[in-house]
Structure formats: structure tokens, C-alpha cells
């Protein structure tokens, strides 16, 4: 009942907030994220959780304030540390801004101690002078960055078998997804398929919001929690209540898609446009899902809302947080790591939560990485070996490859090609773009098109959502065409065209060059009247070979051209960090996933229950699901240990045993490839089965990451501001962190690097082998060792520059055990200086 009250309370204040916002906007108000000195709950000693703090009295006359976080409370009960922090926050606001207007949006208390508030710059200046306040940061915007991928990752015969099959894979693990919400009615998230015991972990304390479009009963043993966070968007006046919905319901589709990839039920039929494309499964089909909606279709999202979602997910005790989101800009300041989202995630790691984030879709340029910090596991996007392609066989015996999840034309019969612009009624202008895109049948002459193939232009308007393939298909049906052929407008270059579902024969020609070839044949085959130039005969013919059956012969994986690349930028000057990003790559291209019944993100899949979309957004939940399998087998693993298991067992080879390649452009991607480096693929392509038996792990703790932050020049005040802790005399640089990789941004003559390994397997002897980066010499000590189960082994690496160079070079170190374990870490050295 309390959840229902809260959701409706927030809805009821929307109009009031808009009024309040209008007044503040006159004073240039903005949303700020404020942190305070007292440590958050996760840093506090558990003994403080039951402190009986004396409740301070408040007066409504002190200030004019709207607090969206306030709930009815019985003040006779002792205050928890959480309540104590909230009281302190409110007291500081009240005393500093006495008699002034402001809007408190969120109270953060679990991962960071602070709040989000709408105030003017002058009020922000007042707050910054308070001794209780450590940091004030303007809010910033963020954005969103499968039937076969379980087989491509080897789950049915490998990792799932070790976990007892898909019916138990991921059992007891809760994955928290911060995204656009979820469609709870989708069969990927129901719990009725589970005949075995499937109980919600007792430690999980999340709730399920109840609203009109997310009714009671939406959650179950599979979907164990669902909430939404939109206060920052609401106060900005950009929240569209009818489209974005102030509830956990997914009106975009993205969140439903990513949730199903991570932990959707196994064996769900994928029926799209009336065609059956097999059965879908998440990576950890028996794991639980908790959804924290902080992204929306019409505007994306804001950091204040995302931090609130992260804070709540951690307090709810999720095991894994998956973020298929990235900031819209590189964080300002002395280092990219110091931003509210990354610092909240650092505290989540301290709480034992494994954090996965999409690398971003900003590739292929170097330093395009949108996920920065070493405590975050960053995932780039790769292809997999399945593809759907159909083809157009022309009357001149040329065959053009197309995309389209569509049937072909009947048999070997050839059909006449008729362009929409050449089949107009007398009162229609031929240069009407909307007509050429086949969006309106009323201007077309059915007598010219009936029984023929309708030719349409695929312009940038399709990419922008102003035109749709679905509408063109309706046009074709209305004029009795047997199928549709879309040729590519030249201005669409640079956009990836995913296979599009069609209920009739059809395809899209995705290449500008092939489109020119097609149009040349079509135009040269027209017969025109010599006097009037009027078309008297359509001479071009073709047939469509269908694309409903998948092809598994692709060379894969490949690093996709859009996947963000390293080196990891340490600051806005693009100085290189001693941190490897991305960590790994995973399937992210043309991924089938569940789709919300209200999903609007892809017009072509609107109304369907599954969609095929691409991006690093799809790669991250693959890894989140695989991490759940590791967490299930090793419940005591730290977040760094999980990341190590995934990294050291990753493969740098494709399915044919050749080096993984990286695409450098969308156009002619196969001709613009080269062998991938760690800055493209991190440690390589995830190997789910091997990650469950890594042999050795590289572990790091919160204290290590804290020392790393303290080692950044001039960072001590910022570290204190975010963590409430003071930097000590010892500090680490990025190379000193015990990561499953070695990255040296600048090798000035020599560098000593140490790593510590922990054996989580049986007693084993290891031999070390390595390949050195160009321009570098390397010695390793010891070069072989015996390590008992549960014991640690320290390894020393000495790097020496052998030439002056600013070009990155790469190598690797392999630990080869006599029980079959192979533990591989990549080496990356950028600048080398010998004098």
C-alpha cells in the first residue's frame, strides 16, 4: 500500500512541480548533485545502523521547499543511520536557504551521502560555503549506448551444464538493471515455467511499485523488484507523463531487451511479423531481475536520477548492476573517474556488487571510451556468427545482397520492378519525398503496381523515425504489390541497417554502391516515348530470395565499428590512463531480445514481442548474465575476482582460430579491418565456460581503488569530497592496481610492475610465457612456480624502453598450469622514452 501511495503521490505533484520549476527557471535554476562530509551507510560501521539519534525539529516557516523524498514517518521510533543522514541533509538545506525556494529531488544515503536539489547558481554558491558540504556538481545527461548467442558462447554444452542446465543457471543471484524499465507481462519474465524451487533471496529487500500501468502482481519470483526515478526530469519540465510514464513500465523497449539478454527465461519462442525465428534465452535464465527505471524514450536520462537508482539497487542488495548507459560528455575535472555515477559505483563495489557498463557506441575513433573507471567492468560490442540476409536477383543476372527478415518471392519467377515515383496518379508530383518512400498509397496508381515489385527509397527519414518500413509495406499491400525493394539514399551512409521484419517479400539494399548498381539497371531498362519521354514500359525484372533462415557461416567475433575504443582517457585533455578499456567484448550486434508491448524505440518492431537491435547496450547484459553464473558458483567472489575470471579466460581468436579483427568503418567494413588490439577488445571475447574455472585470479579491493584515486595529482580534496575519507601517505597509480592486465601510458626508461595471483583451483604448477610489446624489453620473476589451493603468488615484471616512440605496442603474459589452466593478461605500452 505504501508503494502504491508513493507512486501516486509523485504523479500528483507533477503539475505542482511544473509551477515551482517555472518560478525557479526565472532565476536560472538547475539541478545539482551535492555530497556531504559524513560517510554513507555502506562505509559506516554496522554498529551505527541502530543508533538512536535525537530527531531534530523542523519548521515549515524556515524555507519554501518541495521535498520529493519525504514520506509519512512515525517519529517516535529511533532514527537509523539512514534517517540520521537525511535529517542532516534537510537541516543544512533549511538553514542555508532559509526563506528561499528550492526543490529537493533525492536523498542519497547508501552509496554516497548527499542529495539532488534544484537551486539557482547563487544558492549553489551558498551551499558550497557550508562546512558540511564537500562537493557540488551540476547534473548532466546520459543516454542508452537473443536466440543464438547462448550457443555462440557455448552455454548449452558448457557453463549451463556445469550449473545443472538452464533450469538452474544463475539461481539465487539478483541482477539489477538500470535502464528504461520492463514489460512485466512478457513471457521472458514470468515465473510459471519454473517447477523447481525458485525462491527470492532473503537478503533482497527491493519492492515493486504499483501504478495504473504497472498493477499489483506485476512482480513475481523472477521479476523481484521494479522502481522508477524521474525527479530530475520532472523538475526540468521535460517529462512527458503520457509517453514516458512515471512507473517502471517500459515505453521504449530498450530496458525489456537488455533484461531478457541478461536473465530472460529459457526457451521462449521468437515470433516476429508472423515468422518463427527460434527460441530465446537469457545468459542466466534462472537468475532474478530487479529493474530501476532511470532512462526514458523522449529525453534519455540525467545523472541525478541514475545515481538515485544505483543507490537504491545497492541498498536492495542486488548482486550485479548492469548499466547499458553512458554519459553524453566526458566528465570535467582532474580525472574522468571523479563523477557522481562512477563514485557511486565505487561504493557499490565496496558493498560487493559487480558492476557492468557498456563501453559506448562512439567508436571507431581512439579514446572514444565512455566508461572510464577501473572498478567498472566495461564491455565492447562484437559480432557473432549468425546473420540473416536475403538477396535480389536482377534480370541481367546480377545478385545484390540485402537485409530483411522477410520471405522471398514465389519460386524462380521474375517480377517487374516499378518505382513509386513512376507509378503516380496524374495529380501527384514526382519529386515528393514522402511518395518516393512509399508512405502514402493514395497517390499511387494500383493498376501500374499490381502483381509487381514496388521500388521505394530508404532515406535518412527512416533513420530519424519520420518514415517507416512498416508503413511502406502497408502501402505495398494496398496497391497489391507482390513485394518491396528499398534502395539506399546516399545520405544514409554511416548508419547501420539492421534486418527489418516484413510480412511480405522484401529487402533493403544496405550498400550505397549496390543501390547505384540497382538504379542503373532499373533506369536503363525503362522504355520511354521518344517525344514525351513518358514511360511506356517497365523493363527491369527481379526476384527476391528470402531471408528468414539464419546463416551461421560468418567469421566471428569481430569488433564492431561503433564499439568505443581505448586508450582510456584520464581527463578532458585526453591524457592516457594506465587502465585498460574496454575490459572484454561480447555479442552486441543484431541481437534478438524481448520487446515491450509499448516499445517505441524501433518503429520497425513496434507491436512485436521481440526485436533485433545492436549496440554495446546489448553486449553489457550478456556479461552481466555470465557474471551471475560465476557468482552462483563462487558466491564469495569479490567484484574484482569476477572481473578477473572473465578477463583472463577471454579469447583473442575467432571461431576458426584466427586473430579477432576490428572494423574501422561501417561502409565496406570487411575491407576496412585489421587485427584487434587490447584497446579495441580488452582481454578479448568472453569465454563463459572457461570463466567458471579460471585457476588463478587477480583481486583488488575498495582500499586499492581508493589509493589509486589518491595517487592522481591534486586529487586529495576531491577524494575527500566524494568519500569522506582522507588520503594517506601511500598511493597507487593505475599500473600498480592488481588488475588482470598491464597498461603503461608512459614508459620513461624503466618501470617495475607487480601482480599478486590467488589460486582458486587445486594445487598446480605454472610456467610463465610472454610476448613483449615492440620497443620494450621485459623480464619476469619468478618465471615458474607451484601454488597451493587458496594461496597467493607475487610476480614482478620489469619493463625497459628500447626506443623512443609515441605509438602504442602490445604484448601478453601467459600463466600455463600443468592441470590445464591458461591465464592470459594483455600488455599495452603507449609512449616509450629511453633518455
N, C-alpha and C positions, 0 to 999 in steps of 0.2 A: 504493500500500500504506500510505503514511503517513497519507493522508486516512482510509482505512478504519480504521486503528488509532485515530486521533483520535476519530472518531465513536463507536466502540465503547467507547473509554476514558471518554468523557463519560457515556455511558449507564451504564457500570458503576459510576460514582461517585455516581449519583443517591441510592441508599439511604444511602451514607456521608454525603453532604451533608445529607440529611434528619436524620440523627442529630446531625451537627455543628450544624446550624441549631437543633435543639431546645435544645441546651445554650446557645447564644448568645441564643436568644429569652428565656431566663430572665433575661438581663441587658439586655433591651430593645435588642437589636442591630438594626441597619438597614443598608441598602446606601447607601454614599456614593460620589460621584464626586470623585476627588482629582486636582488638577493640580499639576505641579511647575515649577520655575523654568526648567530647561533647555528650549530651543526644540525643538519636534517636528521630525521628519525633513523635512517639507515646507518648513519655514522655514530649515532648515540649508543651508549651502553644500554643494554636491555633493561638494566635496573631502573632506568629513568622512565620506562614506559608507564609505571604505575604511580609516579609522583602525584601528590595531591596539592597542586598549585592553587593558591587562593584566586578565585575568579575576580578579575578587575571589573569594576562597574563601568558602564558606558552610558553616554547621554546622547540622545538624538539631536540635542541642540549643539553638540560640538562641531558638527560638519554636515554638509549636504552630500550624502553618499548613497549610491546603489551598490549593494554587495550581492553579487550573483551566487556567492558560495555559501550564504547564510541559510541555515536550516533551523527548524524548531529544536530546542535543546532543553533538557532538564538540568538546570544549573545547580541542583543540589548534589549531583554526582561529582566525585573527584575528577579533576582535569587530567587527561592523558597528556603525554608529551606532545602529541599531535595538536591537541586543543590548546596547549600552552603556546606553541609556536603561532597558531592562528591568532590568539589573543595578542601576542606581541606585535604581530604584523598590523592588526587593526589599530592597536594603540599608537604605533608610530605614524600611521596614516592620519589618524584622527588628530593627533597633537600637532603634526607638521602642517596639515592643510585645514586647520580649524576654520569653519565657516565657508570653505570653498567647495566647489563641485568637483567630484571625481567619480569614476566607476571602477570598483574593484572586480576583476573578472574571475581570477582564480587565486586560491591559496595553495602554494606548493609546500609540502612539508616532508615527504618521504625521501625523495632523492636529492632535492635541493630545498633550502629554507628560503622562501620568498613568495612573491605574488606577481600577478599581471594586473596592470592598472591603466585606465585611460586618464591621462592628465595632460596638461599643457607643458611646453618646454620650461616655462618659468617654475611650474610646480615640480618638474623633474629636478631642476637645479636645487630647489629647497630640500627635496628628499636626499639628494646626493651629499648634502652637508651634514646629515644626521650621522652620528657615530654608530648607530645600529645598522646602517645601510652600508653594504660593501660594493655593490655593483648595480648600475642601471644600464640596460641595453634596449635600444629600440626594437620592437617586434619586427620580424621580417617574414616574407612569404616563402612557401615551399611548394613543390609540385610532385606529381606522380612520375616518376622516371620510367588435362593433358592425357592423351590416351597412350602414347608410345614412350614418353620419356622415362617412366619406370623401367621399361625393358631396356632402353638405351643405356641407362645407368646400372643395369644388371641387378635390379632389386628382386624380381620374382625368383631367380635362381641363386641369389647371393644373400644380401643383407636381410631380406624378409625371411628367408629360410632359417637364418640364424636366430631370428626373433620369434620364430614359431609361425611364420606365414603372415599374410596381410591382415588376418583377423586379430592379430595381437601386436602388429608393428607400431611402436610409439606409445604403447599402453602406459598410462599414468603420467604422461607428460602434457603440460599445457603450453600451447603456442599462442602468444599474444600478438595480434596483427593490428598495426596502426595504419589505417587505410580509409577507404570510402564507405565502410560499413559492410553489411552482408544481407543476403536474401535468405532468411531462416527457413523458408519453405522449400528450398532447393533440395532434391534428394541426396546431394553430396553431403548434407549436414544433418540429416535425420538420424535418430539412434535406433530405429526399429529393426535395422538389419543385424544388430548385434544380439546373438543368442547367448553368448558367454557373458560372464560378469564384466560390467563396464561402468564402474562407479567413478564419481567425480572425486579427485584427490581431496582429502580432508583439509590440507593446508591452503587450498584455493579459496579465497574469500570474495571473489567478484560477484557482481549482481547483474541482473538482466533488466534493463529499462523497459517499462511498459508504456506504450503510446498507442494512439489510434491505428497507426500503420505498422506497429511492432507489438502486437497484442500479447496478452498473457499466454504462456505456453510456447512462445517462440523459441525459448532456450530449452535445452534437454541435456542428456548426458554427453552428447557430442559438442554442441554449442553451449558452453557453460557460462558465458558472460558476454554482455553486449552493452556498450555505453556510447554516448556521443559527446563531442566537445566542439563548441562553436562560438563561445562567448566573444572572442576577438573579432570574428567575422560579423557577429551580430552588432557589436558596438560601432563597427565601421559603416554600417548601413548597407552592406553589400550582400547580406544573406537573403536569398530568395526562398522563403518558407515553403512555397508550393513546389519548387523544383529541388531544393537541397534537403528539405525535411529535417526538422530538429528531432531526430530519433536515430537509432542505429541502422535503419533500413538503408539499403544501398540503391541509390538512384543513378549511379554512374556505371557500375558493373565491375570496375577495377578491383574493389575490395573482395567481392564474391569470387572473382577469378583467382586472386592470389591466395585466398584462404583455401580454395579447393586444391591448388597445386601443393601447398604445404601438407594439408591433412584431410583432404576430401575423402569420402568413403570410397572403398574399392568396388569396381565392377559396375559403375553407373553408366547406362547406355548413353552415347553421344548422338542425339538425333538433331540434325540441323537442316532446315529447309526440306524436311521430309526424307533426308538421306541418313543412313546409319553409318557412322564413322568409327564404330568400335566401342569399347568400354573405357571409362576414365577412372583414375585413382590418384589420390594424393601420395606424397612420398612416405608419409607416416599415417596411414589410413585409420589407425586406432588411437591416435593422439586426440586430445581435446583442443577446442578452439575458443579463444576469448577475443572479442572484437572491440576495438577502441576507435570509433569513427572520428577522424580529425581532418579529413580531406573531403572536398565537395566538388561536384561537377562544374558549377558556374564560376568558381574563383580559385580552386586549388586549396590552399590552406595557409595557416600562419603559425609561427613558432610557438606563440603563447598557448595555442590550443594543442599543438603536438607535445609540448613539454608537459602539459596537464595530463594528456593521455599516457605518456611514458610514466609519469609519477604514479598514476592510478594503477597501471598494469603491474608495476613493481610492488606496490602495496598489496595488490591482489594475490601476489606470489605466483606469477607466471614463471615458467622455466626458460622460455625463449621469447625474445621480442624480434619481430620481423618488420622492417621498415622498407617499403618499396617507394620511398620518397627521398628527395634531395633538396637542398636549399637552392633558391633561384639565383643566388650570388655567392661568391666566395666570402666567408666571414672576415670582417675587418679586424684590425688589432695586431698584436705582436706575433700571433700564430693562429692558424686556421682551427686548431684544436679548441681554442677558447671561445666557445659559443654555447648558448643555453642548451641546445639539443645534445651536443656531444658531451657536455659536462654532466647533464642529467643521465646520459647513458653510461658514463664512467661510474656514477654511483650505482646504477643498475648492475654493472659488472661486479662491484663490491658486494652486492646482495646475492651474487651467484647466478645472475641471469646472462645467458649467452645472447649477444646482440648481433643481428644480421642486417646489413643495409645494402641496397642497390648502389652500384658504382655510379650510375647516371647514364643518360643517353646522349652525352655531349661529345662523344668521340667523332672522328678518329685522331684529333689533334693531341700532341703530347701535353701533359699536365692538365688534362681536361677533367681530372678526377673530381667528383662531388662528394666523396666520403673520405674523411681525412685521418681519423684518429686510430692509433694502434690497438685500442681496446675494442674497436668495432670491426667485425668481420665483413669485409667488403667483397661483393660478388659482381663480376662482369658477366656479359652475355655471350653465349656461344650458339652455334647452330647444332642441330642433331641430324641424324641420317634420314629422317622421314621427310618427304616432300609430296606435295600434290601439284601436279602440273598437267595441263591439257594443251592441245595444240590445234592450230588452224592449218589445214592442208589446202593450198590455193590451186586454182585451175592451171597455173603454169608450173606445177609440181614442186613449188617451194613449200616448206613447212616452217611455221613460225610458232615458237613456244609461248604459251600464255599462262595466266593464273586464273583459277576459278574452281570453286568446289561445285562443279556442275556436270550434268550428263552431257554426252555428245549428241550429235545429230544421228538420224537413223541410218545404220549400215554404211555403205560406201557411196551413197547418193550425194551428189553435189547440188548446192543450193545457190541461187542468185544472191549477190550482195547488193543491198540498196542502202545508201547513206540517208540518214534522216533529213539532211539539208537538201537532198534531191527528191524527196517524196512529200513535198509540202502542198497544202491546198493553195489555191490561187491568191488568197489574201494574206499569206504569211511571208515575212521577209526571210531570205535565206541566211542572212548574217546574224540572226537571233541565236545567241549562245545557248540559251535555255532550250531551244528547239534542237540544236545540234547535239545536246547532251541527252536527248530523248526523255525529257522530264515532263512533257505535256503532249498527250496523244491527240488533243483536239485540233492541232494544226497539221496533222499528218494525214495523208491520203491512204486509207487502208487498202484500196484497190491496187496500189503500187507495191505494197509491202507484204500482203497476204501470201503465206507459203514461202517467203524468202527470209534471208538473214538480214536483220536490221543493223546498220553500222552507226555507232554513236561515238562522240568524242568524250574522252575521260580527261577533264580539265582540272585545274587547281581547285575549282569549286567543290569537287568531290572530296578533296583533302580537307577543305575547310568546313565540310558538312553542309554546304549550301545546295548541293545536288547529291543524289544517292543512286547506287546501283539498283536498289530495291525499287525505286520509282521508275527507273528505266525499264526494268523487267515488267512492271505493270503496264507501261506504255506498249511494250512489245506484245504483250498478251492482248491488249485492247485492239491492236491493229492486226492481230492474227499472224505475227511473225513466228517462224519456227525456232528462232534463236537470236542471240545478240552478240555482236563483236564490238568491243571497245578498243579504239586506238588511243595512244597516249599523246596528250597535248605536250609540246616541248617544254612548257613552263612547269611541268610536274617533276622534272629531273631533280633528284636528291631526296625524294620521298620513297619509302619502301611500300610496295603494294602487296599486301597480304592476300592469300587466296580468299575469295569472296563467295559466300553461299548463293547459289542460284537454283531456282526450282525448274528452270528450263535450260536448254542447251545454250552455252555462252562461255565467253572468256574475255579477259583483259590482256592486251598486249603490253607488258611492263617495260619494254625497251623502246626508247625514242628512235633508235636506228631501225629496229624491226617495224615500228609504226610507219616510218618513212617508206620502207620497202613495201609494206602493205598498201599504203595510199598510192604509191607509184603504180602498182599493179592495178588497183581499183580504177584510178583515173585514166590510165592508158587503155583500159578495156571499155570505157564509155563510148557509145556511138552517138554522135551529135548531128543535128541538122546543119548542113553547110551554110544555110542562110541565117537562121535564127540562133544557132548554137544550142538549141534546146535538145535535151537528152531524148533520144528516140529508142535507145536500147541499153539495158544494163548488162554488160558483157562479162563482168567478173563473177566467178563462182568459187565456192569453197565448201568444205565440210569441217565440223568440229569433232575432234577426238576427245572423249570425256575425261574429266579429272577427278572422279570420285574414288578411285583406288590409289592408295599411297604407294610411293616408290621409296624403297629403303636402300638405295644404292649410292646415296650421296656420300662424298668424302666428308667425314665429320669426326670430332667437332672442328669448327672454325671460329675464331674470334670475330664477332660481328662488327661491321664498320662503325656502328653507332655506340658501341660499348666504350665508356670513358677509359682513358689511359693514364698511366703514371708518366713520369715520376710524381710522387705525392707532393703537391705544393705546400710548403710550410707556412707561407704567408702571402699577402696580396702582392708582394713584389715577385712572386713565383720562385723564391728560393727553394731549393730541393730539400726535402726532409729525408732523414736516414730511416725511412719507413717504407716498406714495400706495399704498394697498392696497385691493382686490386690484390686480394688475398688468393682467390681462385676464380675460375669461370665455371658456369653451369648453364644448362639449356635455357635459352631465353627467346629464341626466335620461332615464330609460328607455333605457339603453344596452345593446345586445347585446354580450356578450363571452364568451370561453371560460370554462368552469366545470370545476372539478376533479371527478374521479370520486369523491373522498372529501369534497367540499364540503358543509358543514353550515350555512353562514351563512344560507341561504334554504331553508326546508323545502319550498317550492313547486317549487324547481328541483333538489332532491336527486336524484341519479342521472342528471341530464341533462348533456349536454356543452356547453351554452350556457345563459346566464342573462341576464335583463334586469333590471338594478338601477340605482339612482340615487344621486347624491351628488357632492360636489366631489372625492371619491376617483376618480371616473370622468373628471372634467374634467382633472385634472393629467396623467395619462398621455397624453391627446390632445396636450397641449402638449409633453410630453417627446418624443413621436414627431415632431412638427413641428420641434422643435429639432434632431432628428437630421438632418432634411433640410437645414436651414441649415448644420449642422456639416459635412455631406458636401460642400456647395457651397463653403463658406468654412472650410476646416479650420483656418485661422489666427485665426478669430474668438475673442475673449475671451468669457467668460460674459456680461459686460455688453453686448457687441456683439450677441450672440444675443438677449438680452432686449430690446434696443433695436429690433432688426429686427421682432420680434413685436409690440412695443408701438406703434411709430409707424405701422405699416400696418394696425392693427386698425380695425374699422368700428364706428361708433356707430349704424348703421342696420340695420333688419331686412331680410328678403329682398324686401320690397315697397318699400323706400326710405324707410320711415317711422322715426322715432326708436325705438330699443330701449326697451322698457318693463320695469319691475321689479315682481314680485309682492310683496305685503306680507302675505299670509296664505295658508294652504292652502285654507281654506274660501272659496268664491266668489272664487277667485284672479283671474279675469278682471275682476271688479267692484272688486277692490282693487289697482289698478295705477296707476302714474304713470311719467312718463319717467325713465329711469335716469340717475343722476349718476355721476361718477367714483368715488364711494365705494361704488357698487353694482357697477360693471362695470370699474373701472380705465380703461384706454385704450379698451376696447371688446371686440368679438368678434373672435377671431383670424382673420386672412386668410392662409391658408397660401401661396397663390401670390404675393401681394404681398410677403410677408416674405422671399422669396427674391431680391427686387430692391428693397431699401429705399431706395437712393440715398444717404441720409445716416444716420449712426449717432451715438449718444451713448455714449461709452465711459467706464468707470470702472475703477479698479484696486484691488487689495487695499490699497495705501497710502492711497487715498481713503477707503475704508471704515474703515481703522484711524484716520485723522484724524477721521472723523466720530464714532467711539466716544470718542475723546479729547476731543471737544468737548462731551460730555454732562457737566453739572456734577457734580463729585465722582467722576468715573469713572476717573481715572488709576490708582488702586490696583487696580481691578477689571480694567482693560485689561492691566496688568502681570501680574496673576494668570493671565489666560487666554492671553495671547500671549507672555509672557516678554519683551516689549519695553516700553520706557519712552516715555510720551507726550512729544512735543517741544513747542516754544512755539507752533507753528501748529496750529490745529484748525478743523474744518468743522462747520457744523450741517447738518441734513438738507436744507435748501433749497439749500445750496452744492454738494451732490453733483451730479455731471454725469448726472442721471437723465433719461429721456425723459418727464418730467412736472415740474410745478412745484406744490408743496403748501406753503402758508404757514399754520401753525396760528394764529399771531397776527401780524397786520399792524399794528404800532404806528407809525402815521403813514406811514412810507415804508420800502421795502426794495429794495435793489439785488440782482438775481439774474443770474448769468452762466451761460451754457452754451457748450460747445465741440462743434462738429459735425465729423465726418470724412466726406469723400466717398469711398465705396467703389465708386462708379459711374464713368461717363465725365465729362469736363468739362461743367459745367452752370451755368446762371444761375438764381437763385432769387429769388422775391419773397415777402415775409412778410406774412401777413394774420392778424388776431386778433380775437377777441371777448372783452371784459373781463367779469370777474365783477361782479355787482351790488354797488355800494358801493365800487368800486375804479376808479382810472384807471391806464392803462398806456401807457408809451412803450417802443419797441423800436429798438435801434440796432445795426448798420445795418438798414434795412428792405428792402434788396435787396443781392445780392452775386453775384459769379461765383466759383466754386470749381473748381479743377482736380482731376483724379482723384488720390486719395491725400492731398490737402491738408486742412488744418483751417481752421475759421472760428469766431471767437468772437462771441457775441451777448450784448448787455446788455439786461436788462429792468429798468425802474424802475416799481415799484408804489407807488401812493399811496392811502391810505384816504380816502374822501369822505364817510363817515358812520360813526357808532358802531353796531356790530351784533355779535351773537354767533351769527348764523345763517350757515351755510356758503353760499357762492355759487361759481359755476363759470364757466369760460370755456375758450378753447383758443387755441393758436397753430398756424398752418399755414405750412409752407415749401413753396412751389409752384414746381417746376422746369420749365424750358422743354423738357425731354426727357420730361415726363410723370410725374415722381416727385411724390408728395404725402406729406409727412412731418408728422404731426399729433401734438401733445402737449397733454394736458389741463392746465388750471389749476384749482386748488382753494384758496380762501381762506376760512378759518373765521371767526375773530374779527377785527373791524376797529376800530381806535381812531384818532380824529382829534385828540385833545388829550393 
